Amino acid sequence: MLATVAARATWLGALALTLVLLGVGKAQAFDNPDENDIFWQTLSTMDNPNDVEGCRAKIDELWDASELSRIDVERREAAGEVITNRDEEINSRDEAKRISLTSGYYNSCANLDEGFELMRTSMEQYGKTSNIWEMSDWHNVTGLYFESQGEGRIYFDRTIDFMSYRFQIFLQNFSNLVEMENGYISLNAEMVPDLKNYGAVLTMYNLGFTQSPDIYMNGVKADPTNLGVVYDSGTGTLTLNASHFSSYRAIQKGKKVKKMSIGKLTKKSKNITYDANRSTFKVKATGANLKSKGKSTTCKLGFYDAISVKPSKKGKSIVCTFKMEDFPQTGYYPLSISIAGIGETSKQNAVRIR
């Protein structure tokens, strides 16, 4: 019975990842299961969140392959239990054990769609919509779009497997990774490389320009012909093709824009030693145009927002403070700085957590 409770707790913890409100406030920090975790394995075999039979069939397959027993044994050993007959336990075909290990997962299969439905309801409540909910086969999603009412729309013209690990991570972190505001649409391409080249078509609403505006891509003026820009001054609607999607901004024709950039990080900022006893750590970077008067400036390391952002008065440097607890996983993280409605800049492998 305890094994069932533990298994179900792990499963439901992973299920909770889907409950982020898209486009509402800050996405929360989750301890995502490893990419090879049973949760992702099972999700990848389902046609859509309502595919209970596909979910349960995968659980049965994992039992038959002794994977559920192996996971159970490893969890108990991690808790300090000494298991002398390890191989025998892993390869056991005992019926009572099968019921104990699978029942919690079965119940979660039946409830998985509730998490996605809550996410859908929350999106709609805050003016965010998507046609993902209308798809019967989430492995072959064609014509996917996300829209923010009155602000903009992102449409992907290539087929996407939305039941994969990478795209579920994107969905969970949507509000941190995608911004649509006042003639500005961006995708944090450093964190979502899978989507960067998926042939996005962007639409901006209610721009109010009397003539087709200039378009800046990643802070650099772009050739509107290459982007296939179409502008309707009557409705203030602009459409462009973003074959390599990052950030796009429409501004009044002829107006100058200062390019943002991240240059050097201090030696101390480049390498952070994870210490559970510390509550925060700081990252200081120099650069150009890192602050815009009257606009909100945000800083992100990986998926996580800084709890404090302090640009210098002239915008030549910035100090971002992050929660230490968000970075137990070692490795290199990209640093991104964004000014609402103005632009963003990123630096790959900027900070190493060790």
N, C-alpha and C positions, 0 to 999 in steps of 0.2 A: 504493500500500500504506500509506503514512504517513497518507493521508487516512482510510483505513478504520480504522486504529488510533486516530486522534484522534476520529473520530466515535463509535467504540465506547466509548472512554474517557468521553466526555461522557454517552453514553446510560447506561452502567453507573453513572456517578456519580449520575445521577438515580434509577436503580433502587435504589441504596443507601439512598435516603430512606425506603423502605418497611420497612427492617429495624430500626426502633426497637422495643424491647420494651415493649408496652403495660403501663402500671402498674408497671413495674419500674425503680426508681432514677430518675435524671434523664434526660430526653430530651437528645439531643446536638444541638449546633448544626450545621446543615447550610446550605450555600450552595444554597438552592432555585433551580432554573431560573426564569427569568421566566415569568409567567403565559401568555405567548404562545409559549413555547419549544416546539420540536418534540416533546419528551417528553410534555407535557400534551396537545398536539394529537392525538398518536397514542393516548394512553391514553383519551381521551374517545370514540374511535370503537370501542373494544373493548367487548364485552358483559360480560366479566369477565376476571380475570387469566389465564385459560386460553385466551382467544380469540386464538390465534396467527394464524389466517387474517385476522382483522380488523386486527390489528396490522400484518401484512405488507402488506395491501391499502393501508393508510394510507401506509406507506413508499413503495409504488409510486406512489401519487397525488402524494406530495411530490416524487418524482423527475420525474414527468411534468410537474409545474408548475415545474420547475427550482429548487425550494426547496432540495433537498439540495446542488445545485451552488453556489447562492448562499451557503449556510451555510459550505461548504467554502472558497470564495473569501474570505469575510469572516474566517474563522479564520486563513487563511494570511496575509492582509494584516495582521491584528492581531499576527502573529508577526514582521512586518517584511519579508515577501516583497513584491516589487514585481511586480504583475501588469499587463502592458501590454494584453493582449487580454481584458480583464475580461468584457465582454458575451459574447464568443465562448465563453469558458470556462463562464459561467453557463448559456448556452443549448445547450451541447454535448449531442449525443445519442449520444456514443461508448459502445459496449457495454462496453468494458473499464472505462471510468470508472463506468458504472452499477453494474457488479458490485463495484467497489472501494468505492463510497460506500454501497451498500445491504447488503453482506454482514454487516458488524458489527451493523447495526440488526436484520437478520433473526435473527441468533443471539440477540440480547438479547430479541427477541419470544418466542422459544422458551423462554427462561429466566426470563421475568418472573414466572411463577407460583411459582417457587422462593422468591422474596423474600417473597411473601405467605404461603406455607406455613411458612416459618421464623417469621414473625410469629405465625401461628396456634399453632404448637407452643410458642413462648415464652410466649404468653398463658396457655395451658392449664397450663403448668408452674408458673405463679405464681397459679393460681386465677382467671384472667380468661377469660371466655368471651363469645362473640358468635355470633349466627346469620347474620352477613354471609357466612360461608364456605359456607352452604347455598344461597345465592342464585345462580341461573343468569344473571339479568339485573341487573347492578349499577347500571344506569341507572334502574331502577324498583324500588327496595328498599322493601318495605312491611313494617311491623312489626319494624323493626330494634331490637335491644337490645344493650347491653353490661352485663355482670354481673361483680361481684367477689364471690367465694364468701364467704358468711357476713356480708357487709357491705351490699351494695346492688345495685340494678339501675336502669338508665336505658332506657326504652322509648320509641320515637318512633312516634306513630300516624299520621304522614303519609308520603307517598311521597318518597323521597330519591334523587337521582342521585349515587351514591357513586363514580362514575368521573370526577367533575368535579375541577377543580383545588382548589377550596375544601375539599372533603371529604377529599381525599387529604392536604392539609396538616393538617387536623384529626386524621386517623388517625395521622400521623407524630408529632404532638405530644400524643397522648392522655394520656400520663402526666404531662405538665406542665399540662394544661388541665382534667382531670377528677379530682376527689377523692371517694372514697367511704370514710368512716371513722366508726365509732361514732355513728351517728345523724346524720351530716352528709354531704350530697351537694352538690357544686358543679360548675359549668361556668364557666370563665372567659369570660363572654359578651362581654367587650371584644375578645377575640381571635377569637371564633367567632360573629359576628353571624348567620351563615347558619343556625346550629342553634338560636339563641335562641328562635325562634318556631315551632319544628317540632312543637309539641304533645307535649312530653315527659311521660311518666308515670313517676314515681319510686317505688321501693320500698326501704324500709330494713328490714334484718333484725336480729334478736336485740337489740331495744331494752330489754326488761326492765321497762317501765313497767307499773304495775298498772291505769292508766287512760290514755285517749287523751292524749298529751302536747301541749304548746303547740308551735306551729310558727313559727319565725322565718325570714322571707324577706329576704335581704340585710341581716340584723341587725335587722329590724323585725318585731314580732309581727304575724302574719297571721291573717286570718279563716279558720278551718278549713272553714267552709261553702263559701266561694269556691274553695277548693282541692280540695273533694271528698274530704277526709281520711277514710280508713277504717283503723281500728286493731284488730288482733287481739291481745288481751293474753295469750292462751294461747300463741301462737307468737312474740310480740314483733315482729310484722310490721306495718309502716305503709305505706300507699299514698296518693299524692296526685297531682293533675294540675297540672303546672307549665307553664302556657301560655306564660309568659315566663321561661324557665329561667335562673337564675343560681346562687344558693346557698340551700340550705334546711337548717335544723337543727331536730331534735326535742329538746326538753328537758322535764324534769319539770314538770308543770302547776303554774303559779304562781311558778316560779322566775324571778328577774330576770336579764336579759341586758344587758350594756353594749354599746352600738352602736359599732362601729369606724368610723372615717372618716379620709380623707386630706384635709388642708386645704391649706396653702400649701407650695410648694417654694422653696428658696433660689434667688435669682437665678442663681447659678452652676449650679445643678442643672437649671434649666429649659432651658438651651441648652448642649449639649455639642458641641464641635468634634471631629470624628473625626480621630484622629492615630494612624497605624499604629505610631509609635514609642513610644506610651504603652501600657502593659500593662492598666491599669484606669482607671476613673473612678468617682466617688461621686455618689450622689443622696441628698439629705437632705430629708425631708418632715416637717412637723408634722401633728398630728392628734389623735385621741382613741382610747384603748384599743387601742393598737398593740402591746401585749405582754400575754401571759397567763402567769402563773407556772406553770412546769412543762410548758408546751406549746411545741412547735416553731413558730417564726415564720419565714416565708419571704417573699421579695420577688422580684417578677418584672417585667421591663421587656420588653414585647412577649412573645415566646415564651421569653425567656431568664432563667434563674434567677440571682440574685445569688450571688457566691462568698462573700460575707460580709454578715451582717445584724446590726446593732447597735441594738436599741431602747433608748430611755432607760429608766431605772429605773421611772419613773412612766407609761411608755407614751405620752408626749405627743409624741415625735419618734422618728424612725428614720433610720439611715444605711445605705444599701444600696450595696455595691460590685460593679460589673459588669466583665466582660472587655471591653476595647475592641474586640478582634478580632471579637466577635459582632455589631457594629453598623456594618459598612461601608456599609450602605444608609441614605441620609439620609431624613429625614422625621420625623413625630410618632409617638411610642410611648406606649401606655397603661401606667400603673404600677399593679401589683396587690400587695396585702399580704394574706397568709393566715396564720391561726393554726389549726393542725391540730385538727380536730374542733370548732372554735369558730365560725369565720366568716371572711369575707374582705371586702375593700373595694377599689375600683378608682377610678382617676381617668383619664378619657380625655384624649388629647393632652397628657399630663403633661410629657413630655420631648421636646425637639426635637434630633435628631442632624443636624448640618450639616457 
